[in-house]
Amino acid sequence: MVADKGTELIHLTYDGNFQLDTDAKVIACRIIDAKPNGDSEKQSSDDDAQERTIQVEMQLDVTTMHPQGGGQPTDNGTITAKAEGDGNVLYLAKINKVAIYRATGIITHAGVITVPNDTHLNFDLFPPGTNVKVSVDAANRLLLSECHSAGHVVDVAMAKCGQECGKVLPPTKG
C-alpha cells in the first residue's frame, strides 16, 4: 500500500488546527483482519443479524487527523463513504490510530468497520478514488490539545525549578 505523494496535513495550518472535518479521496485501503463479533456458541440462527469487525488501514490524499508523534497521542474519529446520489452511508471506519511515515509524508489511518457477517470480502471496502468524509472526535481532540498545552506549562515550570535548584530538568516524551 503506497501512495505517490505525501498526505496533505490540514492540522499543520493555523485554521486547519481547528478544523474537525474534511472531504478526502482514498489512495489505498487494505484489510488487516476480519473476525465475527460475539461468541460463536451464542450466535443466532439468523446469520444476517450477526456482524463482523474488519480491521483496515487506509491512506487518503488529505486529512484533518493528527498522527501520533512527539509525545502527542493520535486523534480518533471516523472516515465515512457515502453512496453517490442518495447519500446513504456505505461504510463507516472508526479510526483509532493515525501514523505518519516521515520518509514519505504518508499518513495511515487504522481502524475498524462493522459489516453484516454475510458480507463477502472479495471487493474493496474503500476502493482507490472513493470520496470520503474525515471527522475528528472533537471531545478527544480538545482533551489532547489541553493536555499538550499543559505539558508545555509543566516544562517551563520544571525548567525554572531546575535553574533555582542548579539542575536542568529537560522535557521528555511519554
Salt bridges, closest charged atoms under 4 A:
ASP33 OD2 - LYS35 NZ 3.43
GLU57 OE1 - ARG30 NH2 2.98
ASP75 OD2 - ARG141 NH2 2.62
